[in-house]
């Protein structure tokens, strides 16, 4: 038969129901904290990725818009180039008796203003005498022996070319100096005489 002292000892060693409940609740709270931290980290990662995607999208659309603007400017300027040619040709052939006339000088000022506007837009002339022939910016229309320029150099410019920023709108039509017999290999093969569409060796 158990004594009351033994019963009290057993009761003192056994955990109370409240203690058991607290022991069970402690791991549950820690697990919830870990889950909440994991969710917070996931949301932060998602927000950072979304922000990076948005910045990339914004940069890409800005670049595409700038490219469209450049293409539109290039198309417009390409259509204006023949008008610029005609204006410069007219100014180059003003009769001497009209060269000092206010009308001729006014047209010259218009040409200067137009050139200044186009230059600010990034348009520049390409092709000059003495340059080495470059098929990316030059178009050979004839070859000729030249007393000053070496083979492969531009002897004269038949029609100036234009470049808009890094894009060639129109190559310069040039006459290329050559040696005694054949045109230089870098000049792009067959040539054409000025103003003609037929090629000759």
C-alpha positions as CSV (number, residue, x, y, z in Angstrom):
1,X,0.0,0.0,0.0
2,X,1.5,3.3,-1.1
3,X,2.0,6.0,1.4
4,X,0.9,9.6,1.0
5,X,4.5,10.7,0.8
6,X,5.1,8.5,-2.3
7,X,2.0,9.9,-4.0
8,X,3.1,13.5,-3.4
9,X,6.6,12.6,-4.8
10,X,5.0,11.2,-7.9
11,X,2.7,14.2,-8.4
12,X,5.7,16.6,-8.0
13,X,7.7,14.8,-10.7
14,X,4.9,14.6,-13.3
15,X,4.5,17.9,-15.4
16,X,1.3,19.7,-15.0
17,X,-1.1,20.1,-18.0
18,X,-0.3,23.8,-18.3
19,X,3.4,23.1,-18.5
20,X,2.8,20.5,-21.2
21,X,0.8,23.0,-23.2
22,X,3.5,25.7,-22.9
23,X,6.1,23.1,-24.0
24,X,4.1,22.2,-27.0
25,X,3.3,25.9,-27.9
26,X,7.0,27.0,-27.9
27,X,8.1,25.0,-30.9
28,X,5.0,26.0,-32.8
29,X,5.7,29.8,-32.3
30,X,9.3,29.2,-33.5
31,X,8.1,27.4,-36.6
32,X,5.7,30.2,-37.3
33,X,8.5,32.7,-37.0
34,X,10.6,30.7,-39.4
35,X,7.7,30.5,-41.9
36,X,7.1,34.2,-41.6
37,X,10.8,35.0,-42.2
38,X,10.8,32.7,-45.2
39,X,7.8,34.4,-46.7
40,X,9.3,37.8,-46.1
41,X,12.5,36.8,-47.8
42,X,10.5,35.4,-50.8
43,X,8.5,38.6,-51.1
44,X,11.6,40.7,-50.9
45,X,13.2,38.6,-53.6
46,X,10.1,38.9,-55.8
47,X,10.0,42.7,-55.3
48,X,13.7,43.0,-56.2
49,X,13.2,40.9,-59.3
50,X,10.1,42.9,-60.3
51,X,12.0,46.1,-59.9
52,X,14.9,44.8,-62.0
53,X,12.5,43.6,-64.7
54,X,10.8,47.0,-64.7
55,X,14.1,48.9,-65.0
56,X,15.2,46.6,-67.9
57,X,11.8,47.1,-69.6
58,X,12.1,50.9,-69.2
59,X,15.6,50.9,-70.6
60,X,14.7,48.7,-73.5
61,X,11.6,50.7,-74.5
62,X,13.7,53.9,-74.2
63,X,16.3,52.5,-76.5
64,X,13.7,51.3,-79.0
65,X,12.0,54.7,-79.0
66,X,15.4,56.4,-79.6
67,X,16.1,54.0,-82.5
68,X,12.7,54.7,-84.0
69,X,13.4,58.4,-83.8
70,X,16.9,57.9,-85.5
71,X,15.3,55.8,-88.2
72,X,12.6,58.5,-88.9
73,X,15.3,61.2,-88.9
74,X,17.4,59.2,-91.3
75,X,14.5,58.6,-93.7
76,X,13.6,62.2,-93.7
77,X,17.2,63.5,-94.2
78,X,17.7,60.9,-97.0
79,X,14.8,62.5,-98.9
80,X,16.3,66.0,-98.3
81,X,19.8,65.1,-99.6
82,X,19.0,65.7,-103.3
83,X,17.5,69.1,-102.4
84,X,20.7,70.0,-100.5
85,X,22.7,68.8,-103.6
86,X,20.7,71.1,-105.9
87,X,21.1,74.1,-103.5
88,X,24.9,73.6,-103.3
89,X,25.2,73.1,-107.0
90,X,23.2,76.3,-107.7
91,X,25.5,78.2,-105.3
92,X,28.6,76.8,-106.9
93,X,27.4,78.0,-110.3
94,X,26.2,81.5,-109.5
95,X,27.3,83.9,-112.4
96,X,30.2,86.2,-111.4
97,X,28.1,89.2,-112.2
98,X,25.5,88.1,-109.6
99,X,27.9,86.8,-106.9
100,X,27.7,90.1,-105.0
101,X,24.0,90.5,-105.5
102,X,22.0,90.5,-102.2
103,X,19.7,87.8,-103.5
104,X,22.6,85.4,-104.2
105,X,24.1,86.2,-100.8
106,X,20.8,85.6,-99.1
107,X,20.6,82.1,-100.7
108,X,24.1,81.5,-99.4
109,X,23.0,82.4,-95.9
110,X,20.1,80.0,-96.2
111,X,22.5,77.2,-97.2
112,X,24.6,78.0,-94.1
113,X,21.7,78.0,-91.7
114,X,20.4,74.7,-93.2
115,X,23.9,73.1,-92.9
116,X,24.1,74.3,-89.3
117,X,20.7,72.8,-88.4
118,X,21.6,69.5,-90.0
119,X,24.9,69.4,-88.3
120,X,23.2,69.8,-84.9
121,X,21.1,66.8,-85.8
122,X,24.2,64.8,-86.3
123,X,24.5,64.9,-90.1
124,X,28.0,65.2,-91.5
125,X,29.5,65.1,-94.9
126,X,31.8,62.2,-95.8
127,X,34.2,61.7,-98.6
128,X,37.1,64.0,-99.4
129,X,40.1,64.1,-101.7
130,X,43.1,62.3,-100.5
131,X,41.2,59.8,-98.3
132,X,41.9,56.1,-98.8
133,X,39.1,54.4,-100.5
134,X,36.7,52.7,-98.0
135,X,33.8,50.7,-99.5
136,X,31.8,51.4,-96.4
137,X,31.7,55.2,-97.1
138,X,32.8,55.5,-100.7
139,X,31.4,54.4,-104.0
140,X,33.8,54.3,-106.9
141,X,32.4,55.8,-110.1
142,X,35.6,55.9,-112.0
143,X,39.4,55.2,-111.8
144,X,42.1,57.4,-113.2
145,X,45.8,57.9,-113.0
146,X,46.6,60.9,-110.9
147,X,49.9,62.8,-110.6
148,X,49.5,63.6,-106.9
149,X,47.5,60.8,-105.2
150,X,48.7,57.2,-104.8
151,X,46.8,54.2,-105.9
152,X,43.7,53.6,-103.8
153,X,43.3,57.3,-102.7
154,X,40.3,59.4,-103.6
155,X,41.4,61.6,-106.5
156,X,38.2,63.7,-106.7
157,X,34.6,63.7,-105.3
158,X,31.8,63.4,-107.8
159,X,29.0,63.6,-105.1
160,X,29.5,64.1,-101.4
161,X,28.2,61.5,-99.0
162,X,26.5,61.9,-95.7
163,X,26.5,60.1,-92.4
164,X,24.0,60.5,-89.6
165,X,25.7,59.7,-86.3
166,X,27.2,56.3,-87.0
167,X,24.9,55.4,-89.9
168,X,25.9,56.1,-93.5
169,X,22.9,57.6,-95.3
170,X,24.6,57.9,-98.6
171,X,28.1,56.9,-99.7
172,X,30.3,59.5,-101.4
173,X,30.7,58.9,-105.1
174,X,34.4,59.3,-105.8
175,X,37.0,59.0,-108.5
176,X,39.8,56.7,-107.3
177,X,43.4,57.1,-108.2
178,X,45.0,54.0,-109.7
179,X,48.3,52.7,-111.0
180,X,49.3,52.3,-114.6
181,X,47.1,49.3,-115.4
182,X,44.5,48.1,-113.0
183,X,42.3,49.6,-110.2
184,X,43.2,48.7,-106.6
185,X,41.6,45.6,-105.3
186,X,40.2,47.5,-102.3
187,X,38.1,49.7,-104.5
188,X,35.4,47.0,-104.8
189,X,36.0,45.4,-108.3
190,X,34.6,46.8,-111.4
191,X,34.2,50.6,-111.9
192,X,31.8,52.8,-113.8
193,X,32.5,55.9,-115.7
194,X,31.1,59.1,-114.3
195,X,27.4,59.5,-115.2
196,X,27.2,56.1,-116.9
197,X,25.8,52.8,-115.7
198,X,28.2,50.6,-117.7
199,X,31.2,49.1,-116.1
200,X,34.7,48.8,-117.6
201,X,37.8,47.0,-116.4
